[in-house]
Amino acid sequence: MAEHHLRREDLIAPLFVKEGATHPVEISTMPGQFQHSEASLLDECHRLVGLGIRAVLLFGLPTTKDAVGSQASDPSGIVQRAIATLKATFGDRLVVMADLCLDEYTDHGHCGIVRGDGTVDNDQTLVRYGEVAVAQARAGADVVAPSGMMDGQVGAIRGALDAAGFGEVPILAYSAKYASALYGPFRDAVDVTIAGGGDRRAYQQDPANAREAMAEIDLDLDEGADCIMVKPAMSYLDIIAAARARTTVPIVAYHVSGEYSMVRAAAALGYLDEEAVAMEQMLAIKRAGADLICTYFAAQLAEVLA
């Protein structure tokens, strides 16, 4: 009689791959998650596929960073190498999604090109996003996932992909990405610090705003987004529900690092049942209207799901 069900196929596992690493290193603020070497990333994907996980979302940690995030679009960059290896190994058994942003690759930590006054240049950033998208598609990415929240990013990426002959590569747009306090552990995971103690409130959404999220979703869909993301998940179930009522395209919800780490920390202190809480939260996200959930609990939950 249950109205909603969680399946292994509903889960996307976010993974971190670090250039030059020789072994996986556990992320201190995200117990159970790792900065992977290229070899351990492959091993982890073998494990995930064996558990029935069908998709991963890749984040890269380069050895060198610069003002324009050049490694993000380098054909031999860490994420491009990882994509090529995973597709050669798993083929259609694993959907490889690539996070498309610059913050992990820039020396200033922002998601775009920064002007001399410290503000982000939206239009110059769009050019870089197009270059990154094409590099990821050439490496074999099944899906590109722009997360920078720049105005016009989906249209610019769609145009770049189409012009390069990748018209069939879909775009998962981070359409409702909030300037949340729940991203702290993630920034440890990708070794990102914003220069000068800045923040991303100029381009990510204000947690107080709901109607703004609907406007952003409409814009991304008009520009050609194939599916949309709401991030974070648990604190924004109302946004997921409103998006579900608004569109028929697939909705992905990102159960983010802070949401994961809070449950892990409370469970470590014996305050709650980790697996039961994780399952309850995933069902709440599905109930709100998400089709897919990107979560660091993916492997753990896949072990107990049918």
C-alpha positions as CSV (number, residue, x, y, z in Angstrom):
1,M,0.0,0.0,0.0
2,A,3.0,2.3,0.1
3,E,2.5,5.3,-2.1
4,H,6.2,5.9,-2.9
5,H,9.2,3.6,-3.3
6,L,12.9,4.1,-3.4
7,R,14.9,2.0,-5.9
8,R,18.6,1.6,-6.6
9,E,18.0,3.1,-10.0
10,D,16.8,6.3,-8.4
11,L,20.2,7.0,-6.9
12,I,23.2,8.9,-8.3
13,A,26.5,8.6,-6.5
14,P,28.7,11.8,-6.4
15,L,32.4,10.9,-6.5
16,F,35.6,12.9,-6.2
17,V,38.7,12.1,-8.2
18,K,42.1,13.8,-7.4
19,E,44.8,14.3,-9.9
20,G,48.1,12.7,-8.9
21,A,46.6,10.8,-6.0
22,T,48.0,7.3,-5.5
23,H,45.3,6.0,-3.0
24,P,41.9,7.1,-1.8
25,V,41.9,9.6,1.1
26,E,38.9,9.8,3.4
27,I,37.3,13.3,3.7
28,S,37.4,14.2,7.4
29,T,34.1,16.1,7.4
30,M,32.4,13.5,5.3
31,P,33.1,10.1,6.9
32,G,32.9,7.3,4.4
33,Q,33.5,9.5,1.4
34,F,36.9,9.8,-0.4
35,Q,39.1,11.8,-2.6
36,H,39.8,9.0,-5.1
37,S,42.8,8.2,-7.2
38,E,42.0,7.3,-10.7
39,A,42.6,3.6,-9.8
40,S,40.4,3.7,-6.7
41,L,37.7,5.6,-8.6
42,L,37.5,2.7,-11.1
43,D,37.4,0.3,-8.2
44,E,34.6,2.2,-6.5
45,C,32.5,2.3,-9.7
46,H,32.9,-1.5,-10.0
47,R,31.5,-1.7,-6.5
48,L,28.6,0.7,-7.3
49,V,27.7,-1.1,-10.5
50,G,27.7,-4.4,-8.6
51,L,25.2,-2.8,-6.1
52,G,22.9,-1.7,-8.9
53,I,23.8,2.0,-9.0
54,R,23.4,3.2,-12.5
55,A,24.8,6.7,-12.5
56,V,27.7,8.7,-11.0
57,L,28.4,12.5,-10.8
58,L,32.1,13.3,-11.1
59,F,33.9,16.2,-9.5
60,G,37.6,16.8,-10.2
61,L,40.5,18.0,-8.1
62,P,43.4,19.2,-10.3
63,T,47.0,19.6,-9.2
64,T,47.2,23.2,-10.7
65,K,44.6,26.0,-10.6
66,D,44.6,29.4,-12.4
67,A,42.3,32.4,-12.9
68,V,40.3,30.8,-15.8
69,G,40.1,27.2,-14.5
70,S,42.0,26.0,-17.6
71,Q,42.2,22.4,-16.3
72,A,38.4,22.1,-16.5
73,S,38.5,22.1,-20.3
74,D,41.9,20.5,-20.8
75,P,41.4,17.2,-22.8
76,S,43.9,15.6,-20.5
77,G,42.4,17.1,-17.4
78,I,41.5,14.8,-14.5
79,V,37.8,14.6,-15.1
80,Q,38.2,14.1,-18.8
81,R,40.6,11.2,-18.1
82,A,38.2,9.7,-15.6
83,I,35.3,10.0,-17.9
84,A,37.1,8.2,-20.7
85,T,38.3,5.4,-18.4
86,L,34.8,4.8,-17.0
87,K,33.1,4.8,-20.3
88,A,35.7,2.5,-21.8
89,T,35.2,0.1,-18.8
90,F,31.5,0.2,-18.3
91,G,29.9,1.4,-21.5
92,D,26.2,1.8,-21.1
93,R,26.1,0.0,-17.8
94,L,27.0,3.3,-16.0
95,V,25.8,6.8,-16.8
96,V,28.7,9.2,-16.3
97,M,27.6,12.7,-15.4
98,A,30.1,15.5,-15.2
99,D,29.7,18.5,-12.9
100,L,30.4,21.5,-15.1
101,C,31.8,24.4,-13.1
102,L,35.0,26.2,-12.6
103,D,35.3,26.6,-8.8
104,E,37.4,23.5,-8.3
105,Y,39.8,24.7,-11.0
106,T,40.2,28.4,-10.3
107,D,42.8,29.9,-7.9
108,H,40.1,32.3,-6.6
109,G,37.5,29.6,-5.8
110,H,34.6,31.3,-7.7
111,C,32.4,29.5,-10.2
112,G,33.4,31.8,-13.1
113,I,35.8,34.4,-14.5
114,V,36.5,37.2,-12.0
115,R,36.9,40.8,-13.0
116,G,39.5,43.1,-11.4
117,D,37.0,44.4,-8.9
118,G,36.3,40.8,-7.6
119,T,32.9,40.4,-9.2
120,V,32.1,37.5,-11.5
121,D,31.9,38.2,-15.3
122,N,28.8,36.3,-16.3
123,D,29.2,36.5,-20.1
124,Q,32.9,35.6,-20.1
125,T,32.1,32.7,-17.8
126,L,29.5,31.4,-20.4
127,V,32.3,31.1,-23.0
128,R,34.3,28.9,-20.6
129,Y,31.3,26.8,-19.7
130,G,30.8,26.0,-23.4
131,E,34.5,25.0,-23.7
132,V,34.2,22.8,-20.7
133,A,31.0,21.1,-21.9
134,V,32.6,20.2,-25.2
135,A,35.7,18.8,-23.5
136,Q,33.5,16.6,-21.3
137,A,31.4,15.5,-24.2
138,R,34.5,14.6,-26.2
139,A,35.8,12.5,-23.3
140,G,32.5,10.5,-23.4
141,A,30.3,12.1,-20.7
142,D,26.7,10.9,-21.0
143,V,25.4,14.1,-19.2
144,V,26.9,17.5,-18.5
145,A,25.6,19.2,-15.3
146,P,26.3,23.0,-15.1
147,S,26.2,24.0,-11.5
148,G,27.5,27.6,-11.6
149,M,24.1,29.3,-11.7
150,M,25.2,31.9,-14.4
151,D,22.5,33.6,-16.3
152,G,22.2,32.0,-19.7
153,Q,24.4,29.0,-19.0
154,V,22.1,26.4,-20.4
155,G,21.7,28.2,-23.7
156,A,25.4,28.8,-24.0
157,I,26.2,25.2,-23.3
158,R,23.5,23.9,-25.6
159,G,24.8,26.1,-28.4
160,A,28.4,25.0,-27.8
161,L,27.6,21.3,-27.7
162,D,25.4,21.5,-30.8
163,A,28.1,23.4,-32.8
164,A,30.7,20.7,-31.8
165,G,28.4,17.8,-33.0
166,F,27.2,16.8,-29.5
167,G,23.5,17.6,-30.0
168,E,22.4,14.4,-28.2
169,V,24.3,15.1,-25.0
170,P,21.7,16.1,-22.4
171,I,22.1,18.9,-19.9
172,L,21.2,18.5,-16.2
173,A,20.9,22.0,-15.1
174,Y,21.4,23.0,-11.5
175,S,18.4,25.3,-11.8
176,A,17.5,25.9,-8.2
177,K,20.9,26.0,-6.4
178,Y,20.7,27.9,-3.1
179,A,23.5,29.8,-1.4
180,S,23.3,27.3,1.4
181,A,25.3,26.8,4.7
182,L,25.1,23.1,4.0
183,Y,28.0,23.0,1.5
184,G,30.8,23.2,4.0
185,P,32.0,19.6,3.9
186,F,31.8,19.6,0.1
187,R,34.3,22.4,0.0
188,D,36.7,20.3,2.1
189,A,36.1,17.5,-0.4
190,V,37.1,19.6,-3.4
191,D,39.8,21.7,-1.6
192,V,38.0,25.0,-2.5
193,T,38.3,28.3,-0.6
194,I,36.9,31.5,-2.0
195,A,39.6,34.2,-2.1
196,G,39.2,37.0,0.3
197,G,36.6,35.2,2.3
198,G,33.9,35.9,-0.3
199,D,30.7,34.0,-1.0
200,R,28.5,33.0,-3.9
201,R,25.4,35.0,-3.0
202,A,25.7,37.1,-6.1
203,Y,24.9,34.1,-8.4
204,Q,23.4,31.4,-6.2
205,Q,19.8,31.8,-4.8
206,D,18.8,33.4,-1.6
207,P,17.3,30.8,0.8
208,A,14.4,33.2,1.5
209,N,13.2,33.0,-2.1
210,A,10.9,30.4,-3.7
211,R,9.4,32.3,-6.7
212,E,12.9,33.1,-7.9
213,A,13.6,29.3,-8.2
214,M,10.6,28.9,-10.4
215,A,11.8,31.7,-12.7
216,E,15.2,30.1,-12.9
217,I,13.7,26.7,-13.7
218,D,11.6,28.3,-16.5
219,L,14.6,30.0,-18.0
220,D,16.7,26.9,-18.0
221,L,13.9,24.9,-19.6
222,D,13.4,27.6,-22.3
223,E,17.1,27.4,-23.0
224,G,17.0,23.6,-23.6
225,A,17.7,21.9,-20.2
226,D,16.7,18.2,-20.4
227,C,16.4,17.8,-16.6
228,I,16.7,20.1,-13.6
229,M,18.2,19.9,-10.2
230,V,17.2,21.3,-6.8
231,K,20.0,21.7,-4.3
232,P,20.0,21.2,-1.3
233,A,17.2,18.7,-0.9
234,M,15.8,18.3,2.6
235,S,15.6,22.0,3.4
236,Y,14.0,22.7,0.0
237,L,11.3,20.1,-0.3
238,D,8.8,22.8,-1.1
239,I,10.9,23.8,-4.1
240,I,11.0,20.2,-5.3
241,A,7.2,20.0,-5.0
242,A,6.6,23.3,-6.7
243,A,8.9,22.3,-9.6
244,R,7.2,19.0,-9.9
245,A,3.8,20.8,-10.3
246,R,5.4,23.1,-12.9
247,T,7.2,20.7,-15.3
248,T,7.2,17.2,-16.6
249,V,11.0,17.0,-17.2
250,P,13.0,14.8,-14.8
251,I,13.9,16.4,-11.5
252,V,17.1,15.5,-9.6
253,A,17.4,16.5,-5.9
254,Y,20.9,16.8,-4.5
255,H,21.1,15.5,-0.9
256,V,24.2,17.6,-0.1
257,S,27.3,17.1,2.0
258,G,26.0,18.9,5.1
259,E,22.8,16.9,5.0
260,Y,24.8,13.7,4.8
261,S,27.4,14.7,7.4
262,M,24.7,15.8,10.0
263,V,23.1,12.3,9.8
264,R,26.5,10.6,10.1
265,A,27.6,12.7,13.0
266,A,24.4,12.2,15.0
267,A,24.5,8.5,14.3
268,A,28.1,8.3,15.5
269,L,27.0,9.8,18.8
270,G,24.2,7.2,19.1
271,Y,21.4,9.8,18.7
272,L,19.7,8.1,15.8
273,D,19.6,5.1,13.4
274,E,21.7,6.2,10.4
275,E,20.3,3.9,7.8
276,A,16.7,4.4,8.9
277,V,17.0,8.2,8.9
278,A,18.8,8.2,5.5
279,M,16.0,6.0,4.0
280,E,13.3,8.2,5.5
281,Q,14.9,11.3,4.0
282,M,15.2,9.8,0.6
283,L,11.6,8.8,0.7
284,A,10.6,12.3,1.7
285,I,12.6,13.6,-1.3
286,K,10.8,11.2,-3.6
287,R,7.4,12.1,-2.1
288,A,8.1,15.7,-2.8
289,G,8.4,14.9,-6.5
290,A,12.0,14.1,-7.3
291,D,12.7,11.4,-9.9
292,L,16.3,10.9,-9.0
293,I,18.4,11.6,-5.9
294,C,22.1,12.5,-5.9
295,T,23.3,11.3,-2.5
296,Y,26.4,10.3,-0.6
297,F,24.3,7.5,0.9
298,A,23.8,5.9,-2.5
299,A,26.0,2.8,-1.9
300,Q,24.9,2.3,1.6
301,L,21.2,2.4,0.7
302,A,21.7,0.3,-2.4
303,E,22.9,-2.5,-0.2
304,V,19.5,-2.8,1.4
305,L,17.2,-1.9,-1.5
306,A,15.7,-4.4,-3.8
